[in-house]
Amino acid sequence: MNAFDELMNEARQQQTDPPARGFRLDRREFLKTLGGGLLVCLGPVGEFAQESGRRWQEHELPTELSAWIHIGADGQVKVFTGKVEVGQNIRTSLAQLVAEELRTPFDSIAMVMGDTDLTPWDMGTFGSRTTPTMGPQLRNMASAARDVLVKTAAARWNAEASTLTAADGKVTNPHTRESLTYGELTRGEELVENVPNDPPLTPAADWKIAGTPMRKVNGRDFVTGKHRYPSDIVRPEMLFGKVLRPQGFHASLTSVDTAEAEKVPTAKIVRDGDFIGVVADDLHSAEQALAAIHANWTVPPQSSNAELFATLKKGSTSEESRPEFASGSVPQAYAASDVKLDQHYTVQYIAHTPLEPRAAVAEWSGDKLTVWTGTQRPFAVRDELCEAFHLPAKQVRVIQPDMGSGYGGKHTGEAAVEAARLAKAAGKPVKVIWTREEEFTWAYFRPAAYIEVRSGTRRDGTMASWEFHNYNSGSAAIQTLYNVPNQLIQFHSSDSPLRQGSYRSLAAAANHFAREVHMSEIAFALGLDSLQFRLKNLTDPRLRAVFEAAADKFRWGRSRPEEEHGFGVAGGFDKGDYVAACVEVEVTPEKKIKLVRVVEAWECGAIVNPDGLRNQVMGACVQAIGGAMFEAIQFKDGRILNPHLAEYRVPRFSDIPEIEVVLIDRKDLPSSGAGETGLVALAPAISNAVFSATGVRLRSMPMAPPRAIPGDEPPRFQS
């Protein structure tokens, strides 16, 4: 599978709608927007270049990528990308890469991100693809821009370009000691250049700005409250909007009475078929009017948690599925094995629970629609708006202010469409902010999973057969890197009772949970140490390296757990990243689990920003605790039963153990993204540690679900 096909497969797993045909600003209008300076235009680079003539769904990838870098007369550099900042700090790391190749100070870089009128079309920010795809893209452009600047200076001085140097935002002639700043080179000129597809790039070993710790761009604004999130956007004469929600999933509206709502001062009722909304001068009035609407709905019978996993397996389409991977003869190898294990593992639906629920502000100016919203896919949201209002792309602009997290949950534009519908009816800008209950109920969830694993192992500890079936959650990281000559690995799609979609790490978390818990079960059955059993069956050097690094830091095998404590280990891979975790837990006689210590080793090629990466890994560990321990959506009869944080348990400060991160910097390898893989090893390591402490094997996530509205103490696991 080539890079383009991998990207397409990733997009399909994210379960996003296909984008419509994109739009690029007229070059003259774009220059008018930017003012004078240097505009660098490149032909396609990286994986997009390899397939620039191909189509993805209805979107034809551009044959030329233009207007990525603009150098102003003051020497300030604007860099344009359709990628967005969601809290993962790519605004900083991408700026580092540009500054490195352009040879300009880091603080001269300003990233313009996620604006469909200003940035080139982009599929979206997902799948840990920003660093491995947009990183090389911008590095190529920055290198090319530097070359143009050097040639411009050479022409002015009548010198050989090869004798000049570019550094610190200026070009210097070492022989004459003359220098010109980048701003002086571009002042009063609008240069449009076509440059080679593969300009020379700086090896990671020679990086001076990239590869070093760098504070988060605009970090002070976030700490002080100066930054404006999508929910903070204010427009002149703006109204506040609310939308009437059904009483359950798949409900149909049978009657509605808006008489009382119409009496609320400043409130206006908007109805379009089954879409019913309210706009008002202030949020309180909009909420008051919404509460005064009397609506009756018919909710069809639907399933609940009680029959979830039977529903997933029964509703699978296994007869239409092809194995993800098959080798050898699994039945024969299994029958001949000395140790046979056959187990199943389950993973519940969980919510994304972003810091900022969905929010959007929509404004119509004639037939031009502008929407400010929090989304990981601005161009896809633009396409949704185009479809909803039958508009060409040039009449819709989507702007994404850096938003309050997404975790894969903000690929779609529900709030944007709602705000635009209300604004069109009201004739004024409208802001829509979902409540926490709306976010829990009407957003999509991380898919639940039912996974069956059957393994056969020889008495000497070598694996002979491996059969793995995932029902519903997906095929991300479904293959094993352990050495098994006979394998059958298969994903079976299912009819999901709840709306589901992308979540940080996709199905990799579920697949790793089942695989890594099962590996420890095999090791126990053989009487072998869990780590040594893994290494005995593993030749992949990168996965071995993170296992060894985590174990060394944790002192695995050199220390013993205290009474009521247990140690667990697990490892994994995804998106070109490799991770291993060692965990210590304490389990009290009351079956309360407390995480004591986590060591996570990480390798993702050449590290662009060590501080940013460390923060990503630690954040992933914290988020993984929720799904591993207690997060689960409860549902019945088309309704979510725990749609508030008072009932839906997320990690708290008291849940967080000591977390140590070991980074392996492989400057000899390309940089890969670090957004997702950090989640996959923690849950199985916790399960394995609980078994070490208690002898009880936990095969379901969450492992310690709250039995009621939780208090401050850790939930108990259920054996």
C-alpha positions as CSV (number, residue, x, y, z in Angstrom):
1,M,0.0,0.0,0.0
2,N,1.5,3.4,-1.0
3,A,1.4,6.5,1.0
4,F,-1.6,7.9,-0.7
5,D,-3.6,4.7,-0.2
6,E,-2.6,4.7,3.4
7,L,-3.9,8.2,3.8
8,M,-7.2,7.3,2.1
9,N,-7.6,4.3,4.3
10,E,-7.0,6.4,7.4
11,A,-9.7,8.9,6.2
12,R,-12.1,6.0,5.7
13,Q,-11.4,4.7,9.2
14,Q,-12.1,8.2,10.6
15,Q,-15.7,7.8,9.2
16,T,-15.8,11.3,7.7
17,D,-18.0,12.5,4.8
18,P,-16.2,12.9,1.4
19,P,-15.2,16.5,0.6
20,A,-16.6,18.3,-2.3
21,R,-14.5,20.0,-5.0
22,G,-12.2,22.5,-3.4
23,F,-11.6,26.2,-4.1
24,R,-8.5,28.3,-4.3
25,L,-8.5,32.1,-4.1
26,D,-7.7,33.9,-7.3
27,R,-4.0,34.7,-7.1
28,R,-4.5,38.4,-7.7
29,E,-7.1,38.6,-4.9
30,F,-4.8,36.5,-2.6
31,L,-1.9,39.0,-3.1
32,K,-4.3,41.8,-2.5
33,T,-5.2,40.2,0.8
34,L,-1.6,39.7,1.8
35,G,0.0,42.9,0.6
36,G,3.5,43.1,-1.0
37,G,6.1,40.5,-0.4
38,L,7.4,37.2,-1.7
39,L,4.9,34.5,-2.6
40,V,6.4,31.0,-3.1
41,C,4.6,28.5,-5.3
42,L,5.6,24.9,-5.4
43,G,4.6,21.9,-7.4
44,P,3.2,19.0,-5.4
45,V,5.6,17.6,-2.8
46,G,5.6,14.6,-0.5
47,E,2.9,12.0,-0.7
48,F,0.5,14.4,-2.4
49,A,3.0,14.8,-5.3
50,Q,3.0,11.1,-6.0
51,E,-0.7,11.1,-6.6
52,S,-1.5,14.7,-7.5
53,G,-3.6,13.8,-10.5
54,R,-5.8,11.3,-8.5
55,R,-9.1,12.0,-7.0
56,W,-10.3,11.3,-3.5
57,Q,-14.0,10.8,-3.5
58,E,-15.3,13.9,-5.3
59,H,-12.3,16.1,-4.6
60,E,-9.6,16.4,-7.2
61,L,-6.3,16.9,-5.6
62,P,-4.6,20.1,-6.9
63,T,-1.9,19.7,-9.4
64,E,-0.1,22.8,-8.0
65,L,0.2,23.8,-4.4
66,S,0.6,27.6,-4.1
67,A,0.6,30.4,-1.6
68,W,2.1,28.5,1.2
69,I,4.7,31.0,2.3
70,H,4.6,34.8,2.2
71,I,7.5,36.9,3.3
72,G,6.5,40.5,4.1
73,A,8.6,43.7,3.7
74,D,9.1,43.6,7.5
75,G,10.7,40.2,7.3
76,Q,7.8,38.5,9.0
77,V,6.9,35.1,7.5
78,K,3.3,33.9,7.1
79,V,2.9,30.2,6.6
80,F,-0.4,28.9,5.4
81,T,-1.8,25.4,6.1
82,G,-5.2,23.8,6.2
83,K,-4.1,21.9,9.3
84,V,-5.6,23.2,12.6
85,E,-4.4,23.6,16.2
86,V,-6.5,21.5,18.6
87,G,-4.2,21.6,21.6
88,Q,-1.6,19.3,20.1
89,N,0.9,22.2,19.6
90,I,1.5,21.7,15.9
91,R,1.4,25.5,15.5
92,T,4.8,25.5,17.3
93,S,6.3,22.4,15.7
94,L,5.4,23.3,12.2
95,A,6.8,26.8,12.8
96,Q,10.0,25.2,14.0
97,L,10.4,23.2,10.8
98,V,9.8,26.3,8.6
99,A,12.2,28.4,10.6
100,E,14.8,25.7,10.4
101,E,14.7,25.4,6.6
102,L,14.1,29.0,5.9
103,R,17.0,30.0,8.2
104,T,15.0,32.7,10.0
105,P,14.3,33.3,13.7
106,F,11.5,31.2,15.1
107,D,9.6,34.3,16.3
108,S,9.4,35.6,12.8
109,I,7.0,32.8,11.8
110,A,3.3,33.3,12.0
111,M,1.1,30.3,11.2
112,V,-2.2,30.9,9.4
113,M,-4.2,27.7,9.9
114,G,-7.6,26.3,9.0
115,D,-9.1,29.2,7.0
116,T,-10.7,27.9,3.9
117,D,-10.4,31.3,2.1
118,L,-6.6,31.7,2.9
119,T,-5.1,28.2,3.1
120,P,-4.8,25.4,0.5
121,W,-7.4,22.6,0.6
122,D,-6.6,20.0,3.3
123,M,-8.3,16.8,4.1
124,G,-8.2,17.5,7.9
125,T,-6.2,17.2,11.1
126,F,-6.5,13.6,12.1
127,G,-4.7,10.3,12.2
128,S,-1.4,11.8,13.5
129,R,-0.8,12.9,9.9
130,T,0.3,16.5,10.4
131,T,3.9,15.9,11.2
132,P,4.7,13.2,8.6
133,T,2.7,14.9,5.8
134,M,2.5,18.7,6.4
135,G,5.9,18.8,8.0
136,P,7.8,17.7,4.9
137,Q,5.4,19.8,2.8
138,L,6.3,23.0,4.6
139,R,10.0,22.1,4.9
140,N,10.2,21.7,1.1
141,M,8.5,25.1,0.6
142,A,10.7,26.8,3.2
143,S,13.9,25.4,1.6
144,A,12.7,26.5,-1.8
145,A,11.9,30.0,-0.5
146,R,15.4,30.2,0.9
147,D,16.8,29.3,-2.4
148,V,14.7,32.0,-4.1
149,L,15.9,34.6,-1.6
150,V,19.5,33.7,-2.2
151,K,19.1,33.9,-5.9
152,T,17.4,37.3,-5.6
153,A,20.3,38.6,-3.5
154,A,22.8,37.2,-6.0
155,A,21.1,39.0,-8.8
156,R,21.2,42.3,-6.9
157,W,24.9,41.9,-6.1
158,N,25.8,40.3,-9.4
159,A,27.3,37.4,-7.4
160,E,27.3,33.7,-7.6
161,A,24.4,32.3,-5.6
162,S,26.5,29.4,-4.4
163,T,28.9,31.8,-2.6
164,L,26.1,33.4,-0.5
165,T,24.7,32.2,2.8
166,A,21.3,32.5,4.4
167,A,21.0,32.7,8.1
168,D,19.0,34.5,10.8
169,G,16.5,36.0,8.4
170,K,19.1,37.5,6.0
171,V,21.4,36.7,3.0
172,T,25.0,37.5,3.4
173,N,27.9,37.7,1.0
174,P,30.9,36.4,3.0
175,H,33.4,38.1,0.6
176,T,32.0,41.6,0.7
177,R,30.2,41.3,4.1
178,E,27.2,42.8,2.6
179,S,23.8,41.5,3.8
180,L,20.2,42.0,3.0
181,T,17.3,41.0,5.3
182,Y,14.5,38.9,3.8
183,G,12.3,41.9,4.2
184,E,14.7,44.1,2.2
185,L,14.8,41.5,-0.5
186,T,11.0,41.4,-0.9
187,R,10.1,45.0,-0.2
188,G,8.0,46.4,-3.0
189,E,8.1,43.3,-5.1
190,E,5.6,40.5,-5.6
191,L,7.6,37.5,-6.7
192,V,5.9,34.4,-7.9
193,E,8.3,31.5,-8.4
194,N,7.9,27.9,-9.4
195,V,10.5,25.8,-7.7
196,P,11.7,22.2,-7.8
197,N,9.6,19.4,-6.2
198,D,12.5,18.1,-4.1
199,P,14.7,20.9,-2.8
200,P,17.5,19.9,-0.4
201,L,16.5,19.5,3.2
202,T,18.5,19.9,6.4
203,P,19.2,16.5,8.0
204,A,17.7,16.1,11.5
205,A,21.2,15.7,13.0
206,D,22.0,19.2,11.9
207,W,18.8,20.9,13.1
208,K,19.2,24.0,15.3
209,I,15.7,25.2,15.7
210,A,13.7,22.0,15.0
211,G,14.6,19.2,17.4
212,T,14.9,21.6,20.4
213,P,12.5,22.4,23.2
214,M,10.3,25.3,22.3
215,R,7.6,27.1,24.3
216,K,4.1,26.9,22.9
217,V,3.3,29.6,20.4
218,N,0.8,32.0,22.0
219,G,0.9,29.9,25.2
220,R,0.7,33.0,27.3
221,D,-2.6,33.9,25.7
222,F,-4.1,30.6,26.7
223,V,-2.9,30.8,30.2
224,T,-4.1,34.4,30.7
225,G,-7.4,34.0,29.0
226,K,-6.6,36.3,26.1
227,H,-7.1,33.6,23.5
228,R,-10.5,33.5,21.9
229,Y,-11.9,30.1,21.3
230,P,-14.7,29.4,18.9
231,S,-17.2,29.8,21.7
232,D,-15.8,33.3,22.5
233,I,-16.3,34.8,19.0
234,V,-18.5,37.9,19.0
235,R,-19.9,39.6,15.9
236,P,-21.8,42.9,15.6
237,E,-25.6,42.5,16.3
238,M,-25.0,38.8,17.1
239,L,-27.9,36.7,18.4
240,F,-27.8,33.5,20.4
241,G,-29.3,30.3,19.1
242,K,-30.6,27.1,20.5
243,V,-32.0,24.0,18.8
244,L,-34.8,21.7,19.8
245,R,-33.5,18.2,20.2
246,P,-35.5,14.9,19.8
247,Q,-36.4,12.9,22.9
248,G,-34.3,10.0,21.6
249,F,-32.3,8.7,18.7
250,H,-34.2,8.1,15.4
251,A,-37.2,9.9,16.8
252,S,-39.9,11.5,14.7
253,L,-41.7,14.7,15.6
254,T,-45.5,14.2,16.0
255,S,-46.6,17.6,17.3
256,V,-45.2,20.9,18.5
257,D,-46.6,24.0,20.2
258,T,-44.5,27.2,20.2
259,A,-47.1,29.6,21.6
260,E,-45.5,30.0,25.0
261,A,-42.0,30.3,23.5
262,E,-43.1,33.1,21.2
263,K,-44.0,35.2,24.3
264,V,-40.4,35.3,25.5
265,P,-39.0,38.9,24.8
266,T,-36.6,39.2,21.9
267,A,-37.0,35.5,21.0
268,K,-37.8,34.3,17.5
269,I,-38.8,30.8,16.6
270,V,-37.2,29.3,13.5
271,R,-38.8,26.2,11.9
272,D,-37.8,24.3,8.8
273,G,-39.5,20.9,8.7
274,D,-38.4,19.0,11.8
275,F,-35.7,21.5,12.5
276,I,-36.9,23.9,15.2
277,G,-34.7,26.5,16.7
278,V,-34.7,29.7,18.7
279,V,-32.7,32.9,18.4
280,A,-32.7,35.7,21.0
281,D,-30.6,38.7,22.1
282,D,-29.0,36.8,25.0
283,L,-28.4,33.2,25.8
284,H,-30.8,33.1,28.8
285,S,-33.7,34.2,26.7
286,A,-32.9,31.7,24.0
287,E,-32.8,28.9,26.6
288,Q,-36.0,30.2,28.2
289,A,-37.8,30.1,24.9
290,L,-36.5,26.7,24.0
291,A,-37.7,25.3,27.3
292,A,-41.2,26.8,26.6
293,I,-41.6,24.8,23.4
294,H,-43.9,21.8,23.8
295,A,-43.0,19.0,21.5
296,N,-44.0,15.3,21.2
297,W,-41.8,12.7,19.6
298,T,-42.1,9.1,18.7
299,V,-39.0,7.1,19.7
300,P,-38.7,3.6,18.1
301,P,-37.6,0.6,20.2
302,Q,-33.8,0.4,20.5
303,S,-31.2,-1.7,22.2
304,S,-29.2,-1.0,25.4
305,N,-25.9,-1.7,27.1
306,A,-27.2,-5.1,28.3
307,E,-27.2,-6.7,24.9
308,L,-24.4,-4.5,23.3
309,F,-21.8,-7.1,22.6
310,A,-24.2,-9.8,21.4
311,T,-25.7,-7.1,19.1
312,L,-22.3,-6.3,17.7
313,K,-21.4,-9.9,16.9
314,K,-24.8,-10.8,15.7
315,G,-25.0,-7.7,13.5
316,S,-21.5,-8.3,11.9
317,T,-21.0,-8.7,8.2
318,S,-18.3,-11.3,8.5
319,E,-19.4,-13.1,5.3
320,E,-18.4,-10.0,3.4
321,S,-15.2,-9.3,5.2
322,R,-11.7,-10.3,4.0
323,P,-8.9,-11.1,6.4
324,E,-6.7,-8.1,7.2
325,F,-3.8,-10.6,7.3
326,A,-3.5,-14.4,6.8
327,S,-0.5,-16.7,6.7
328,G,0.2,-20.4,7.1
329,S,-2.4,-22.8,8.5
330,V,-3.9,-21.5,11.7
331,P,-6.1,-24.6,12.4
332,Q,-3.3,-27.1,12.0
333,A,-0.8,-25.0,14.1
334,Y,-3.4,-24.4,16.8
335,A,-4.2,-28.1,17.0
336,A,-0.5,-29.0,17.4
337,S,0.3,-26.3,20.0
338,D,1.2,-27.2,23.6
339,V,-0.6,-24.2,25.2
340,K,-3.9,-23.1,23.7
341,L,-5.9,-20.1,24.8
342,D,-9.3,-18.8,23.6
343,Q,-10.6,-15.6,25.1
344,H,-12.8,-12.6,24.3
345,Y,-12.4,-9.0,25.2
346,T,-14.8,-6.1,25.2
347,V,-14.6,-2.3,25.0
348,Q,-17.5,0.1,25.7
349,Y,-18.5,3.2,23.8
350,I,-17.0,6.3,25.3
351,A,-17.4,10.0,24.7
352,H,-14.8,12.5,23.5
353,T,-15.6,14.9,26.4
354,P,-13.7,17.8,24.9
355,L,-12.9,20.8,27.1
356,E,-15.0,23.0,24.7
357,P,-18.2,21.5,23.3
358,R,-19.2,22.2,19.7
359,A,-19.6,25.9,19.0
360,A,-20.1,28.0,15.9
361,V,-20.8,31.6,14.9
362,A,-22.4,32.1,11.5
363,E,-22.7,35.3,9.6
364,W,-24.3,36.0,6.2
365,S,-23.3,38.9,4.1
366,G,-25.4,38.8,1.0
367,D,-24.9,35.4,-0.4
368,K,-21.5,34.9,1.3
369,L,-21.5,32.7,4.4
370,T,-18.7,32.9,7.0
371,V,-18.6,30.5,9.9
372,W,-16.2,30.4,12.8
373,T,-16.2,27.0,14.4
374,G,-14.2,24.4,16.2
375,T,-13.5,21.6,13.8
376,Q,-10.7,19.3,12.8
377,R,-11.7,19.5,9.1
378,P,-12.6,23.1,8.0
379,F,-12.8,22.1,4.3
380,A,-15.2,19.2,5.1
381,V,-17.4,21.5,7.2
382,R,-17.3,24.0,4.3
383,D,-18.6,21.2,2.0
384,E,-21.4,20.4,4.5
385,L,-22.5,24.0,4.5
386,C,-22.3,24.1,0.7
387,E,-24.5,21.1,0.5
388,A,-27.0,22.3,3.1
389,F,-27.5,25.7,1.5
390,H,-26.8,24.8,-2.2
391,L,-23.9,27.2,-2.4
392,P,-20.7,27.0,-4.4
393,A,-17.5,26.7,-2.4
394,K,-16.4,30.3,-3.2
395,Q,-19.4,31.6,-1.2
396,V,-18.6,29.8,2.0
397,R,-15.7,30.5,4.3
398,V,-14.9,28.4,7.4
399,I,-12.5,29.8,10.0
400,Q,-11.2,27.7,12.8
401,P,-9.8,29.6,15.8
402,D,-7.6,27.3,17.9
403,M,-10.2,25.3,19.7
404,G,-10.5,23.5,23.0
405,S,-9.6,20.0,22.0
406,G,-11.2,17.5,19.7
407,Y,-9.7,14.0,20.2
408,G,-11.1,13.0,16.8
409,G,-14.6,14.1,17.8
410,K,-14.9,17.2,15.8
411,H,-14.8,16.0,12.2
412,T,-18.3,17.1,11.4
413,G,-20.1,20.5,11.3
414,E,-23.4,20.1,13.1
415,A,-23.1,23.3,15.1
416,A,-21.9,25.2,12.0
417,V,-24.9,24.1,10.0
418,E,-27.3,24.9,12.8
419,A,-25.8,28.4,13.4
420,A,-26.0,29.1,9.6
421,R,-29.6,28.0,9.4
422,L,-30.6,30.2,12.3
423,A,-28.5,33.1,11.0
424,K,-30.1,32.9,7.6
425,A,-33.6,33.0,9.1
426,A,-32.8,35.8,11.6
427,G,-30.9,38.0,9.2
428,K,-28.1,38.5,11.8
429,P,-25.1,36.6,13.0
430,V,-26.0,33.7,15.4
431,K,-23.8,31.9,17.9
432,V,-24.7,28.3,18.8
433,I,-22.8,26.5,21.6
434,W,-23.8,23.0,22.5
435,T,-24.3,22.2,26.2
436,R,-22.4,19.4,27.8
437,E,-25.5,17.2,27.6
438,E,-25.9,17.9,23.9
439,E,-22.2,17.0,23.3
440,F,-22.6,13.8,25.2
441,T,-25.8,12.8,23.4
442,W,-25.7,14.1,19.8
443,A,-21.9,13.9,19.0
444,Y,-20.6,10.5,17.9
445,F,-18.8,8.0,20.2
446,R,-15.7,5.9,20.1
447,P,-16.8,2.6,18.7
448,A,-17.5,-0.3,21.1
449,A,-15.7,-3.5,20.4
450,Y,-16.1,-7.3,20.9
451,I,-12.8,-9.1,20.2
452,E,-12.0,-12.8,20.0
453,V,-8.5,-14.1,20.3
454,R,-7.3,-17.7,19.9
455,S,-3.6,-18.5,20.3
456,G,-1.4,-21.6,20.2
457,T,2.1,-21.6,21.7
458,R,4.9,-24.2,21.9
459,R,6.3,-25.3,25.3
460,D,9.5,-23.5,24.5
461,G,7.7,-20.2,24.5
462,T,7.5,-19.6,20.8
463,M,4.2,-18.7,19.3
464,A,2.7,-21.0,16.7
465,S,-0.7,-19.6,15.8
466,W,-2.7,-16.4,16.2
467,E,-6.3,-15.8,15.3
468,F,-7.8,-12.4,16.0
469,H,-11.3,-11.1,15.2
470,N,-12.4,-7.5,15.9
471,Y,-16.2,-6.8,15.7
472,N,-17.2,-3.2,15.0
473,S,-14.4,-1.0,16.3
474,G,-12.0,-1.1,13.4
475,S,-8.8,-2.4,11.9
476,A,-6.3,0.2,13.2
477,A,-3.1,-1.5,14.4
478,I,-5.0,-4.9,14.2
479,Q,-1.9,-6.8,12.9
480,T,0.6,-8.1,15.3
481,L,4.4,-7.4,15.2
482,Y,5.1,-10.6,17.3
483,N,6.6,-13.4,15.3
484,V,3.8,-15.9,14.6
485,P,4.1,-18.1,11.5
486,N,0.4,-18.9,11.3
487,Q,-2.0,-16.0,11.5
488,L,-5.6,-15.1,10.7
489,I,-6.5,-11.5,11.6
490,Q,-9.9,-10.1,10.6
491,F,-12.1,-7.0,11.2
492,H,-15.9,-7.5,11.0
493,S,-18.0,-4.4,10.6
494,S,-21.2,-4.4,12.6
495,D,-24.5,-2.5,12.8
496,S,-23.7,-0.1,15.7
497,P,-26.7,0.8,17.9
498,L,-25.1,4.2,18.6
499,R,-23.6,6.8,16.2
500,Q,-19.8,6.2,16.2
501,G,-16.8,7.7,14.6
502,S,-13.2,8.7,15.0
503,Y,-11.6,8.8,18.5
504,R,-8.0,9.5,19.4
505,S,-6.1,6.2,18.4
506,L,-9.2,4.9,16.5
507,A,-9.5,1.1,17.1
508,A,-5.8,0.8,18.0
509,A,-6.7,1.1,21.7
510,A,-9.2,-1.8,21.6
511,N,-6.9,-4.0,19.4
512,H,-3.9,-3.4,21.6
513,F,-5.9,-4.0,24.8
514,A,-7.0,-7.5,23.5
515,R,-3.6,-8.4,22.1
516,E,-1.5,-7.2,25.0
517,V,-3.7,-8.7,27.7
518,H,-3.7,-12.0,25.8
519,M,0.1,-11.9,25.4
520,S,0.4,-11.7,29.2
521,E,-2.2,-14.5,29.6
522,I,0.0,-16.7,27.4
523,A,3.1,-15.8,29.4
524,F,1.4,-16.8,32.6
525,A,0.2,-20.1,31.2
526,L,3.8,-20.8,30.2
527,G,5.2,-19.7,33.5
528,L,7.3,-17.0,31.8
529,D,7.9,-13.4,32.7
530,S,5.6,-11.2,30.6
531,L,8.4,-9.0,29.2
532,Q,10.8,-11.8,28.4
533,F,8.0,-13.7,26.7
534,R,7.3,-10.7,24.5
535,L,11.0,-10.2,23.6
536,K,11.4,-13.9,22.9
537,N,8.8,-13.5,20.1
538,L,9.8,-10.1,18.8
539,T,12.4,-9.2,16.3
540,D,11.1,-5.8,15.3
541,P,13.9,-3.5,16.5
542,R,11.9,-0.4,17.1
543,L,9.3,-2.1,19.3
544,R,12.0,-4.0,21.1
545,A,13.7,-0.7,21.8
546,V,10.8,0.9,23.5
547,F,10.1,-2.2,25.6
548,E,13.7,-2.3,26.8
549,A,13.8,1.5,27.5
550,A,10.6,1.4,29.5
551,A,11.6,-1.7,31.4
552,D,15.1,-0.2,32.2
553,K,13.6,3.0,33.6
554,F,10.9,1.0,35.5
555,R,13.6,-1.4,36.8
556,W,11.5,-4.3,35.5
557,G,12.8,-7.6,36.9
558,R,15.1,-5.8,39.4
559,S,12.4,-4.8,41.9
560,R,9.4,-6.6,43.3
561,P,6.0,-5.2,44.0
562,E,4.9,-4.5,47.5
563,E,2.0,-6.3,49.1
564,E,-1.3,-5.5,47.3
565,H,0.8,-4.0,44.5
566,G,1.3,-5.4,41.0
567,F,3.4,-4.7,37.9
568,G,2.2,-4.8,34.3
569,V,3.7,-4.3,30.9
570,A,2.3,-3.7,27.4
571,G,3.5,-2.3,24.2
572,G,2.4,-1.3,20.8
573,F,2.7,0.6,17.6
574,D,0.6,2.7,15.2
575,K,1.0,5.6,12.7
576,G,4.7,4.9,12.6
577,D,5.1,5.3,16.3
578,Y,6.2,2.7,18.9
579,V,5.3,2.8,22.6
580,A,5.7,0.6,25.7
581,A,4.4,1.1,29.2
582,C,5.2,-0.4,32.5
583,V,2.6,0.2,35.3
584,E,2.5,-0.2,39.0
585,V,-0.9,-0.4,40.7
586,E,-2.2,-0.8,44.2
587,V,-5.3,-2.9,44.7
588,T,-6.9,-2.7,48.2
589,P,-8.8,-5.5,49.9
590,E,-11.9,-3.5,48.9
591,K,-10.9,-4.0,45.2
592,K,-10.2,-0.3,44.7
593,I,-7.5,0.3,42.1
594,K,-5.0,3.1,42.4
595,L,-2.4,3.8,39.8
596,V,0.9,4.3,41.5
597,R,3.4,4.7,38.7
598,V,3.6,4.8,34.9
599,V,6.7,4.7,32.7
600,E,6.0,5.1,29.0
601,A,8.8,4.9,26.4
602,W,8.1,6.5,23.0
603,E,9.8,6.5,19.6
604,C,8.4,8.4,16.6
605,G,11.5,9.0,14.5
606,A,13.2,12.4,14.7
607,I,11.7,14.5,17.4
608,V,10.7,18.0,16.3
609,N,9.9,19.5,19.7
610,P,10.9,17.4,22.8
611,D,8.8,19.4,25.2
612,G,5.7,19.3,23.0
613,L,6.2,15.5,22.5
614,R,6.6,14.9,26.2
615,N,3.4,16.8,26.9
616,Q,1.6,14.8,24.2
617,V,2.7,11.5,25.7
618,M,1.7,12.5,29.2
619,G,-1.6,13.9,28.1
620,A,-2.3,10.6,26.2
621,C,-1.5,8.7,29.4
622,V,-4.0,10.8,31.4
623,Q,-6.7,10.4,28.7
624,A,-6.1,6.6,28.5
625,I,-6.8,6.3,32.2
626,G,-10.4,7.3,31.7
627,G,-11.1,4.7,29.0
628,A,-9.2,2.0,30.8
629,M,-10.7,2.5,34.2
630,F,-14.2,4.0,34.2
631,E,-15.4,5.8,31.1
632,A,-18.5,4.2,29.4
633,I,-21.6,5.5,27.8
634,Q,-24.8,4.1,29.3
635,F,-27.8,4.0,26.9
636,K,-31.3,2.5,26.7
637,D,-34.3,3.0,24.5
638,G,-32.6,5.6,22.3
639,R,-31.4,7.8,25.2
640,I,-28.1,8.4,26.8
641,L,-28.4,7.8,30.5
642,N,-25.3,9.5,31.7
643,P,-25.0,12.8,29.6
644,H,-23.4,14.9,32.3
645,L,-20.0,15.0,34.0
646,A,-21.7,14.3,37.3
647,E,-22.5,10.8,36.0
648,Y,-19.8,10.3,33.4
649,R,-16.5,9.6,35.2
650,V,-13.4,11.2,33.6
651,P,-9.9,11.2,35.1
652,R,-9.4,13.5,38.1
653,F,-6.2,14.8,39.7
654,S,-6.5,12.2,42.3
655,D,-6.5,9.5,39.7
656,I,-3.2,10.5,38.1
657,P,-0.1,8.5,39.1
658,E,3.5,9.5,38.8
659,I,4.2,9.5,35.0
660,E,7.7,9.2,33.6
661,V,8.3,9.6,29.8
662,V,11.3,8.1,28.1
663,L,11.9,9.6,24.6
664,I,13.9,7.8,22.0
665,D,15.1,10.3,19.4
666,R,15.8,8.6,16.1
667,K,17.3,11.4,13.9
668,D,18.0,8.8,11.3
669,L,14.2,8.3,10.7
670,P,11.5,10.6,9.4
671,S,9.3,12.3,12.0
672,S,5.9,10.7,12.5
673,G,2.9,12.1,14.4
674,A,2.5,11.7,18.1
675,G,-1.2,12.4,18.7
676,E,-2.6,9.0,19.1
677,T,-0.4,6.1,19.8
678,G,0.3,7.1,23.4
679,L,-3.1,5.8,24.4
680,V,-2.7,2.2,23.3
681,A,-0.4,0.6,25.9
682,L,-1.7,1.9,29.2
683,A,-5.0,0.0,29.5
684,P,-3.5,-3.5,28.9
685,A,-0.6,-2.7,31.2
686,I,-3.1,-1.8,33.9
687,S,-5.0,-5.0,33.4
688,N,-1.8,-7.0,33.5
689,A,-0.8,-5.2,36.7
690,V,-4.1,-5.9,38.4
691,F,-3.7,-9.6,37.6
692,S,-0.2,-9.4,39.1
693,A,-1.6,-8.0,42.3
694,T,-4.8,-10.1,42.6
695,G,-4.8,-13.0,40.2
696,V,-8.0,-11.6,38.6
697,R,-7.9,-11.1,34.9
698,L,-9.8,-8.0,33.6
699,R,-10.8,-8.4,30.0
700,S,-13.3,-5.5,29.6
701,M,-12.8,-1.8,29.3
702,P,-13.6,0.0,31.5
703,M,-12.1,-2.2,34.2
704,A,-13.5,-0.3,37.2
705,P,-16.8,1.2,36.1
706,P,-18.6,3.4,38.6
707,R,-21.7,1.7,40.0
708,A,-23.5,5.0,40.7
709,I,-22.7,8.7,40.7
710,P,-19.0,8.5,41.7
711,G,-17.5,10.0,44.8
712,D,-13.9,11.0,45.2
713,E,-12.6,7.5,45.8
714,P,-11.4,5.3,42.9
715,P,-14.1,2.9,41.6
716,R,-13.9,-0.7,42.3
717,F,-13.1,-3.3,39.7
718,Q,-15.6,-6.1,39.1
719,S,-14.0,-9.6,39.1
